[in-house]
Amino acid sequence: MDDEKLRDIFHLWTGETNNIEYFLTIDKRFINAISQNQRSNLPCKPIAPDDLLSELNVLERDLLPFEPNQNYDFFGNKLIV
């Protein structure tokens, strides 16, 4: 198992121990691996952002003002690379 997956599992465990209902991630493989495990009845559900909005009945979505293949900083400013 690679370090990235271990970090995800650690963060999922952190969410569970703090009674967090959802673990937001864009890693579909992680979501599928956890949700397809039939022994997995986790109190902290791994979920993609779009699926979380659907589950919360948020129908109207704001489009991201970002361009593909462009780098941005934490505040949304374009980075010149």
All heavy atoms as an XYZ file, in Angstrom:
675
protein
N       0.852     -1.176      0.000
C       0.000      0.000      0.000
C       0.897      1.238      0.000
O       1.842      1.321      0.766
C      -0.889     -0.022      1.240
C      -1.897      1.098      1.240
S      -3.101      1.004      2.584
C      -3.838     -0.569      2.316
N       0.570      2.199     -0.857
C       1.419      3.385     -0.965
C       1.105      4.408      0.132
O       0.090      4.318      0.826
C       1.333      4.012     -2.360
C      -0.059      4.522     -2.705
O      -0.830      4.869     -1.796
O      -0.364      4.614     -3.901
N       1.996      5.382      0.263
C       1.871      6.381      1.329
C       0.595      7.211      1.209
O      -0.011      7.582      2.215
C       3.080      7.324      1.318
C       4.343      6.646      1.810
O       4.248      5.564      2.407
O       5.432      7.215      1.596
N       0.170      7.492     -0.029
C      -1.034      8.293     -0.227
C      -2.265      7.579      0.325
O      -3.112      8.187      0.981
C      -1.220      8.611     -1.707
C      -2.340      9.592     -1.960
C      -2.410     10.023     -3.411
O      -1.359     10.173     -4.041
O      -3.533     10.194     -3.883
N      -2.363      6.282      0.066
C      -3.497      5.506      0.585
C      -3.456      5.441      2.115
O      -4.492      5.515      2.768
C      -3.507      4.095      0.003
C      -3.718      4.057     -1.476
C      -5.100      4.524     -1.839
C      -5.318      4.419     -3.330
N      -5.827      5.622     -3.937
N      -2.272      5.293      2.664
C      -2.151      5.284      4.127
C      -2.606      6.611      4.720
O      -3.268      6.635      5.756
C      -0.715      4.970      4.540
C      -0.273      3.529      4.303
C       1.211      3.374      4.610
C      -1.096      2.567      5.141
N      -2.277      7.715      4.054
C      -2.737      9.026      4.535
C      -4.258      9.112      4.483
O      -4.899      9.621      5.404
C      -2.110     10.155      3.713
C      -0.693     10.475      4.106
C      -0.235     11.793      3.488
N      -0.131     11.716      2.042
C       0.945     11.334      1.385
N       2.032     11.004      2.044
N       0.952     11.297      0.063
N      -4.854      8.636      3.379
C      -6.314      8.645      3.266
C      -6.951      7.825      4.378
O      -7.934      8.250      4.991
C      -6.757      8.092      1.913
C      -6.576      9.082      0.773
O      -6.406     10.289      1.052
O      -6.597      8.645     -0.390
N      -6.405      6.646      4.626
C      -6.950      5.787      5.684
C      -6.806      6.459      7.049
O      -7.725      6.425      7.871
C      -6.278      4.402      5.652
C      -6.709      3.664      4.384
C      -6.613      3.586      6.892
C      -5.933      2.410      4.097
N      -5.671      7.095      7.287
C      -5.472      7.815      8.549
C      -6.485      8.947      8.688
O      -7.091      9.129      9.750
C      -4.049      8.363      8.648
C      -3.818      9.191      9.873
C      -3.666      8.583     11.106
C      -3.777     10.574      9.799
C      -3.469      9.334     12.252
C      -3.589     11.334     10.939
C      -3.427     10.712     12.163
N      -6.706      9.715      7.618
C      -7.675     10.818      7.684
C      -9.097     10.293      7.870
O      -9.898     10.888      8.594
C      -7.579     11.688      6.435
C      -6.352     12.531      6.406
N      -5.494     12.534      5.354
C      -5.826     13.381      7.319
C      -4.489     13.358      5.613
N      -4.667     13.873      6.806
N      -9.413      9.171      7.228
C     -10.722      8.552      7.421
C     -10.899      8.130      8.873
O     -11.941      8.390      9.484
C     -10.874      7.351      6.488
C     -12.183      6.583      6.569
C     -13.346      7.468      6.181
C     -12.118      5.353      5.671
N      -9.876      7.509      9.432
C      -9.926      7.110     10.852
C     -10.086      8.338     11.757
O     -10.856      8.315     12.718
C      -8.658      6.338     11.215
C      -8.531      6.076     12.681
C      -9.180      5.121     13.399
C      -7.732      6.803     13.609
N      -8.814      5.194     14.731
C      -7.922      6.232     14.876
C      -6.862      7.886     13.484
C      -7.292      6.713     16.011
C      -6.232      8.359     14.618
C      -6.448      7.769     15.859
N      -9.378      9.419     11.438
C      -9.498     10.661     12.217
C     -10.927     11.177     12.174
O     -11.475     11.612     13.189
C      -8.525     11.734     11.680
O      -7.204     11.227     11.737
C      -8.608     13.010     12.477
N     -11.550     11.110     10.980
C     -12.952     11.524     10.863
C     -13.865     10.659     11.707
O     -14.779     11.156     12.375
N     -13.616      9.367     11.697
C     -14.441      8.455     12.487
C     -14.313      8.725     13.982
O     -15.309      8.744     14.702
C     -14.048      7.013     12.202
C     -14.482      6.530     10.866
C     -14.106      5.078     10.643
O     -13.802      4.366     11.619
O     -14.140      4.657      9.481
N     -13.093      8.900     14.449
C     -12.900      9.107     15.891
C     -13.460     10.453     16.355
O     -13.705     10.628     17.544
C     -11.421      9.003     16.292
O     -10.663      9.967     15.561
C     -10.881      7.621     16.028
N     -13.680     11.371     15.412
C     -14.239     12.684     15.758
C     -15.701     12.810     15.339
O     -16.244     13.914     15.293
C     -13.397     13.790     15.113
C     -12.071     13.918     15.805
O     -11.984     14.420     16.914
N     -11.017     13.438     15.162
N     -16.325     11.663     15.041
C     -17.751     11.608     14.692
C     -18.120     12.494     13.507
O     -19.172     13.121     13.495
C     -18.616     11.958     15.908
C     -18.427     10.986     17.032
O     -18.389      9.781     16.799
N     -18.281     11.485     18.240
N     -17.233     12.536     12.507
C     -17.508     13.276     11.279
C     -18.310     12.360     10.358
O     -17.989     11.179     10.188
C     -16.189     13.714     10.591
C     -15.327     14.526     11.558
C     -16.455     14.451      9.298
C     -15.935     15.819     12.029
N     -19.364     12.877      9.756
C     -20.254     12.046      8.955
C     -19.674     11.699      7.580
O     -19.906     10.610      7.064
C     -21.592     12.764      8.771
C     -22.670     11.888      8.217
C     -24.039     12.548      8.266
O     -24.182     13.605      8.914
O     -24.956     12.001      7.649
N     -18.908     12.632      6.987
C     -18.389     12.421      5.636
C     -16.887     12.665      5.566
O     -16.363     13.545      6.234
C     -19.064     13.367      4.639
C     -20.547     13.154      4.517
C     -21.440     14.027      5.114
C     -21.053     12.077      3.798
C     -22.802     13.834      4.997
C     -22.416     11.875      3.684
C     -23.283     12.758      4.286
O     -24.633     12.554      4.167
N     -16.229     11.891      4.714
C     -14.820     12.090      4.382
C     -14.783     12.502      2.914
O     -15.035     11.700      2.019
C     -14.021     10.808      4.599
C     -12.595     10.878      4.120
C     -11.670     11.667      4.784
C     -12.192     10.173      3.001
C     -10.355     11.737      4.343
C     -10.875     10.223      2.558
C      -9.961     11.022      3.228
N     -14.529     13.775      2.654
C     -14.561     14.321      1.308
C     -13.256     14.031      0.582
O     -12.175     14.353      1.074
C     -14.789     15.836      1.395
C     -15.235     16.555      0.140
C     -16.566     15.998     -0.352
C     -15.373     18.039      0.425
N     -13.360     13.391     -0.581
C     -12.180     13.043     -1.370
C     -12.541     13.021     -2.843
O     -13.702     12.797     -3.200
C     -11.599     11.678     -0.953
O     -10.435     11.404     -1.731
C     -12.583     10.556     -1.094
N     -11.543     13.257     -3.695
C     -11.771     13.148     -5.133
C     -11.179     11.852     -5.677
O     -11.171     11.631     -6.874
C     -11.213     14.362     -5.895
C      -9.722     14.526     -5.651
C     -11.977     15.625     -5.530
C      -9.063     15.562     -6.532
N     -10.713     10.999     -4.806
C     -10.109      9.727     -5.206
C     -11.199      8.657     -5.318
O     -11.563      8.003     -4.335
C      -9.056      9.322     -4.177
C      -8.260      8.100     -4.574
O      -8.690      7.371     -5.496
O      -7.204      7.871     -3.961
N     -11.722      8.499     -6.537
C     -12.807      7.537     -6.766
C     -12.389      6.103     -6.443
O     -13.192      5.306     -5.969
C     -13.291      7.611     -8.216
C     -14.105      8.833     -8.527
C     -15.482      8.689     -7.965
C     -16.372      9.788     -8.510
N     -17.699      9.740     -7.951
N     -11.115      5.776     -6.690
C     -10.658      4.411     -6.389
C     -10.722      4.143     -4.888
O     -11.094      3.055     -4.462
C      -9.247      4.196     -6.922
C      -9.211      4.099     -8.439
C      -7.840      3.824     -8.946
N      -6.983      4.964     -8.575
C      -5.705      5.059     -8.833
N      -5.078      4.082     -9.444
N      -5.023      6.121     -8.487
N     -10.370      5.148     -4.079
C     -10.446      4.991     -2.621
C     -11.908      4.835     -2.188
O     -12.238      3.961     -1.393
C      -9.793      6.185     -1.924
C      -9.790      6.080     -0.433
C      -8.913      5.226      0.208
C     -10.661      6.828      0.331
C      -8.899      5.116      1.593
C     -10.657      6.730      1.710
C      -9.777      5.874      2.346
N     -12.779      5.677     -2.729
C     -14.207      5.597     -2.398
C     -14.748      4.217     -2.762
O     -15.433      3.580     -1.954
C     -15.004      6.702     -3.133
C     -14.605      8.082     -2.615
C     -16.504      6.474     -2.978
C     -15.145      9.230     -3.443
N     -14.436      3.750     -3.973
C     -14.926      2.439     -4.415
C     -14.369      1.306     -3.563
O     -15.093      0.381     -3.197
C     -14.581      2.212     -5.884
C     -15.362      3.128     -6.795
O     -16.424      3.628     -6.442
N     -14.837      3.364     -7.984
N     -13.086      1.377     -3.244
C     -12.466      0.316     -2.442
C     -13.114      0.226     -1.066
O     -13.384     -0.870     -0.571
C     -10.968      0.568     -2.305
N     -13.379      1.364     -0.457
C     -13.992      1.367      0.882
C     -15.462      0.958      0.796
O     -15.931      0.125      1.571
C     -13.861      2.755      1.545
C     -12.389      3.118      1.771
C     -14.654      2.819      2.849
C     -11.644      2.235      2.734
N     -16.208      1.521     -0.145
C     -17.647      1.252     -0.193
C     -17.982     -0.143     -0.724
O     -19.038     -0.664     -0.424
C     -18.362      2.323     -1.013
O     -17.862      2.366     -2.319
N     -17.083     -0.764     -1.492
C     -17.348     -2.109     -2.009
C     -17.005     -3.199     -1.000
O     -17.362     -4.349     -1.192
C     -16.588     -2.328     -3.314
C     -17.152     -1.528     -4.458
C     -16.333     -1.659     -5.724
O     -15.330     -2.353     -5.757
N     -16.762     -0.980     -6.764
N     -16.316     -2.828      0.066
C     -15.997     -3.791      1.109
C     -17.263     -4.016      1.938
O     -17.705     -3.130      2.653
C     -14.854     -3.265      1.982
C     -14.420     -4.251      3.028
O     -15.148     -5.183      3.363
N     -13.245     -4.048      3.568
N     -17.843     -5.199      1.842
C     -19.123     -5.463      2.498
C     -19.024     -5.462      4.018
O     -20.023     -5.302      4.698
C     -19.695     -6.775      1.990
C     -19.984     -6.696      0.512
C     -20.914     -7.786      0.052
O     -21.372     -8.604      0.831
N     -21.193     -7.782     -1.227
N     -17.837     -5.617      4.535
C     -17.664     -5.561      5.996
C     -17.568     -4.115      6.475
O     -17.536     -3.845      7.652
C     -16.408     -6.313      6.401
C     -16.492     -7.797      6.128
C     -15.223     -8.487      6.503
N     -14.135     -7.960      5.682
C     -12.858     -8.120      5.932
N     -12.476     -8.795      6.982
N     -11.943     -7.627      5.136
N     -17.523     -3.192      5.514
C     -17.320     -1.790      5.831
C     -18.646     -1.088      6.092
O     -19.409     -0.814      5.181
C     -16.584     -1.105      4.675
O     -16.509      0.265      4.886
N     -18.923     -0.823      7.337
C     -20.086     -0.030      7.717
C     -19.555      1.151      8.524
O     -19.692      1.197      9.742
C     -21.080     -0.873      8.518
C     -22.365     -0.130      8.764
O     -22.636      0.881      8.143
N     -23.160     -0.633      9.690
N     -18.900      2.064      7.833
C     -18.181      3.141      8.502
C     -19.099      4.288      8.896
O     -19.975      4.687      8.136
C     -17.094      3.686      7.559
C     -16.056      2.684      7.086
C     -15.159      3.331      6.042
C     -15.244      2.195      8.255
N     -18.871      4.843     10.075
C     -19.643      6.022     10.469
C     -19.221      7.268      9.699
O     -19.985      8.211      9.565
C     -19.340      6.179     11.957
C     -18.100      5.409     12.198
C     -18.000      4.366     11.136
N     -18.021      7.268      9.138
C     -17.502      8.391      8.352
C     -17.429      7.923      6.903
O     -16.549      7.160      6.524
C     -16.124      8.806      8.864
S     -15.433     10.238      8.032
N     -18.379      8.375      6.091
C     -18.536      7.857      4.732
C     -17.631      8.598      3.747
O     -17.748      9.816      3.592
C     -19.992      8.037      4.313
C     -20.306      7.602      2.917
C     -21.764      7.859      2.598
C     -22.038      7.485      1.155
N     -23.436      7.767      0.816
N     -16.732      7.896      3.040
C     -15.945      8.529      1.979
C     -16.868      8.909      0.820
O     -17.684      8.100      0.381
C     -14.963      7.454      1.534
C     -14.988      6.428      2.607
C     -16.332      6.507      3.240
N     -16.761     10.147      0.347
C     -17.687     10.634     -0.675
C     -17.015     11.708     -1.529
O     -16.179     12.467     -1.036
C     -18.976     11.164     -0.002
C     -20.092     11.385     -1.014
C     -18.704     12.410      0.822
C     -21.462     11.575     -0.363
N     -17.374     11.749     -2.807
C     -16.868     12.761     -3.727
C     -17.658     14.066     -3.523
O     -18.829     14.023     -3.116
C     -17.011     12.281     -5.163
N     -17.057     15.209     -3.817
C     -17.755     16.493     -3.608
C     -19.108     16.564     -4.316
O     -20.100     16.995     -3.709
C     -16.777     17.522     -4.177
C     -15.437     16.888     -4.028
C     -15.673     15.421     -4.257
N     -19.182     16.137     -5.566
C     -20.439     16.199     -6.307
C     -21.494     15.296     -5.674
O     -22.666     15.662     -5.584
C     -20.193     15.805     -7.768
C     -21.341     16.207     -8.662
O     -21.737     17.387     -8.619
O     -21.841     15.336     -9.399
N     -21.076     14.120     -5.221
C     -22.010     13.199     -4.562
C     -22.486     13.748     -3.219
O     -23.641     13.552     -2.836
C     -21.367     11.834     -4.375
C     -21.056     11.162     -5.705
O     -21.732     11.471     -6.709
O     -20.115     10.347     -5.739
N     -21.608     14.439     -2.515
C     -22.008     15.042     -1.238
C     -23.071     16.112     -1.472
O     -24.072     16.168     -0.749
C     -20.803     15.643     -0.511
C     -21.128     16.375      0.789
C     -21.757     15.433      1.812
C     -19.879     17.030      1.366
N     -22.872     16.949     -2.486
C     -23.877     17.969     -2.796
C     -25.212     17.325     -3.147
O     -26.265     17.792     -2.701
C     -23.390     18.861     -3.933
C     -22.223     19.779     -3.599
C     -21.745     20.519     -4.842
C     -22.589     20.770     -2.506
N     -25.181     16.245     -3.900
C     -26.420     15.531     -4.242
C     -27.080     14.960     -2.990
O     -28.295     15.060     -2.819
C     -26.137     14.403     -5.234
O     -25.687     14.927     -6.451
N     -26.279     14.361     -2.125
C     -26.823     13.785     -0.897
C     -27.430     14.847      0.021
O     -28.382     14.591      0.745
C     -25.729     13.003     -0.163
C     -26.297     12.157      0.939
C     -25.433     10.969      1.283
O     -24.930     10.288      0.367
O     -25.287     10.735      2.490
N     -26.882     16.058     -0.043
C     -27.393     17.167      0.761
C     -28.490     17.952      0.030
O     -28.932     18.995      0.504
C     -26.249     18.115      1.134
C     -25.156     17.504      2.010
C     -24.010     18.495      2.198
C     -25.716     17.074      3.356
N     -28.917     17.423     -1.128
C     -29.964     18.045     -1.950
C     -29.618     19.457     -2.409
O     -30.492     20.309     -2.514
C     -31.308     18.035     -1.216
C     -31.819     16.639     -0.985
O     -31.748     15.796     -1.881
N     -32.302     16.367      0.211
N     -28.346     19.695     -2.670
C     -27.920     20.969     -3.247
C     -27.984     20.788     -4.754
O     -27.175     20.065     -5.336
C     -26.489     21.348     -2.793
C     -26.032     22.620     -3.481
C     -26.441     21.493     -1.278
N     -28.967     21.433     -5.391
C     -29.191     21.229     -6.810
C     -28.424     22.224     -7.671
O     -27.998     21.899     -8.772
C     -30.687     21.330     -7.111
C     -31.586     20.359     -6.322
C     -33.047     20.605     -6.647
C     -31.198     18.926     -6.621
N     -28.274     23.433     -7.201
C     -27.588     24.465     -7.977
C     -26.095     24.432     -7.655
O     -25.700     24.472     -6.497
C     -28.170     25.837     -7.644
C     -27.725     26.918     -8.580
C     -28.484     28.211     -8.338
O     -29.703     28.158     -8.068
O     -27.841     29.268     -8.412
N     -25.286     24.347     -8.693
C     -23.838     24.234     -8.517
C     -23.155     25.462     -9.096
O     -23.525     25.949    -10.159
C     -23.290     22.989     -9.227
C     -24.046     21.704     -8.926
C     -23.809     21.211     -7.517
N     -24.704     20.177     -7.078
C     -24.571     18.889     -7.301
N     -23.562     18.447     -7.990
N     -25.442     18.031     -6.847
N     -22.165     25.963     -8.395
C     -21.330     27.045     -8.907
C     -20.208     26.435     -9.726
O     -19.550     25.491     -9.284
C     -20.720     27.859     -7.754
C     -21.763     28.600     -6.945
O     -22.810     28.955     -7.520
O     -21.536     28.821     -5.743
N     -19.984     26.978    -10.902
C     -18.873     26.506    -11.717
C     -17.571     27.052    -11.167
O     -17.510     28.195    -10.700
C     -19.043     26.962    -13.168
C     -20.252     26.400    -13.896
C     -20.332     26.993    -15.300
C     -20.158     24.890    -13.985
N     -16.538     26.234    -11.209
C     -15.228     26.698    -10.763
C     -14.663     27.669    -11.787
O     -14.699     27.393    -12.980
C     -14.278     25.521    -10.573
C     -14.632     24.562     -9.450
C     -13.683     23.365     -9.482
C     -14.542     25.254     -8.117
N     -14.144     28.788    -11.338
C     -13.605     29.783    -12.280
C     -12.174     29.461    -12.702
O     -11.374     30.357    -12.920
C     -13.666     31.067    -11.457
C     -13.448     30.615    -10.055
C     -14.123     29.268     -9.971
N     -11.844     28.192    -12.807
C     -10.478     27.793    -13.118
C     -10.400     27.228    -14.529
O     -11.346     26.633    -15.028
C      -9.976     26.752    -12.118
C      -9.999     27.244    -10.701
C     -10.764     26.613     -9.744
C      -9.256     28.353    -10.321
C     -10.790     27.066     -8.443
C      -9.273     28.811     -9.016
C     -10.036     28.170     -8.083
N      -9.249     27.385    -15.143
C      -9.005     26.875    -16.482
C      -8.243     25.554    -16.393
O      -7.385     25.399    -15.538
C      -8.169     27.881    -17.272
C      -8.830     29.238    -17.422
C      -7.882     30.285    -17.986
O      -6.875     29.921    -18.617
O      -8.162     31.481    -17.774
N      -8.545     24.631    -17.295
C      -7.808     23.366    -17.301
C      -6.324     23.597    -17.582
O      -5.955     24.526    -18.292
C      -8.449     22.573    -18.440
C      -9.685     23.315    -18.826
C      -9.565     24.698    -18.316
N      -5.499     22.743    -17.023
C      -4.043     22.779    -17.218
C      -3.394     24.075    -16.754
O      -2.343     24.459    -17.246
C      -3.683     22.499    -18.686
C      -4.217     21.178    -19.138
O      -4.126     20.185    -18.419
N      -4.819     21.144    -20.306
N      -4.027     24.765    -15.845
C      -3.479     25.998    -15.278
C      -3.223     25.749    -13.795
O      -4.018     25.101    -13.132
C      -4.473     27.148    -15.460
C      -4.052     28.454    -14.846
C      -2.819     29.037    -15.516
O      -2.763     29.154    -16.721
N      -1.828     29.383    -14.723
N      -2.129     26.262    -13.262
C      -1.806     26.102    -11.840
C      -2.290     27.319    -11.061
O      -2.169     28.451    -11.524
C      -0.293     25.942    -11.655
C       0.210     24.669    -12.279
O      -0.411     23.630    -12.138
N       1.326     24.740    -12.969
N      -2.822     27.054     -9.868
C      -3.353     28.101     -9.007
C      -2.785     27.942     -7.611
O      -2.480     26.832     -7.175
C      -4.882     28.020     -8.939
C      -5.550     28.295    -10.265
C      -5.793     27.272    -11.173
C      -5.926     29.576    -10.606
C      -6.392     27.516    -12.392
C      -6.541     29.839    -11.821
C      -6.766     28.810    -12.709
O      -7.354     29.064    -13.915
N      -2.708     29.044     -6.878
C      -2.288     28.955     -5.485
C      -3.508     28.689     -4.609
O      -4.633     28.559     -5.104
C      -1.513     30.208     -5.050
C      -2.355     31.474     -5.007
O      -3.605     31.401     -5.086
O      -1.765     32.557     -4.897
N      -3.303     28.624     -3.305
C      -4.366     28.315     -2.355
C      -5.528     29.301     -2.428
O      -6.668     28.959     -2.160
C      -3.765     28.300     -0.939
C      -4.751     27.978      0.143
C      -5.170     26.673      0.334
C      -5.264     28.962      0.965
C      -6.101     26.366      1.321
C      -6.174     28.662      1.954
C      -6.590     27.362      2.132
N      -5.240     30.536     -2.826
C      -6.252     31.585     -2.848
C      -6.932     31.728     -4.211
O      -7.768     32.607     -4.405
C      -5.618     32.919     -2.440
C      -5.030     32.873     -1.069
C      -3.665     32.740     -0.892
C      -5.830     32.884      0.064
C      -3.109     32.666      0.382
C      -5.308     32.808      1.330
C      -3.947     32.696      1.494
N      -6.583     30.874     -5.180
C      -7.202     30.900     -6.484
C      -6.518     31.799     -7.490
O      -7.055     32.031     -8.576
N      -5.338     32.312     -7.155
C      -4.589     33.145     -8.079
C      -3.810     32.271     -9.048
O      -3.225     31.271     -8.647
C      -3.623     34.066     -7.320
C      -4.342     34.950     -6.336
O      -5.328     35.592     -6.674
N      -3.866     34.971     -5.106
N      -3.783     32.687    -10.329
C      -3.016     31.928    -11.323
C      -1.525     32.001    -11.016
O      -1.012     33.048    -10.652
C      -3.242     32.513    -12.724
C      -4.493     32.094    -13.378
C      -4.527     32.598    -14.812
C      -5.812     32.239    -15.480
N      -5.834     32.708    -16.877
N      -0.882     30.868    -11.156
C       0.569     30.810    -10.986
C       1.222     30.808    -12.357
O       0.774     30.114    -13.262
C       0.968     29.554    -10.221
C       0.481     29.439     -8.786
C       0.853     28.077     -8.218
C       1.075     30.539     -7.928
N       2.270     31.585    -12.482
C       3.031     31.593    -13.723
C       4.181     30.616    -13.551
O       5.042     30.789    -12.694
C       3.547     33.010    -14.030
C       2.360     33.947    -14.203
C       4.416     32.978    -15.286
C       2.737     35.406    -14.321
N       4.164     29.571    -14.345
C       5.158     28.499    -14.226
C       6.125     28.568    -15.375
O       5.813     28.788    -16.480
C       4.486     27.114    -14.173
C       5.513     26.025    -14.048
C       3.503     27.064    -13.039
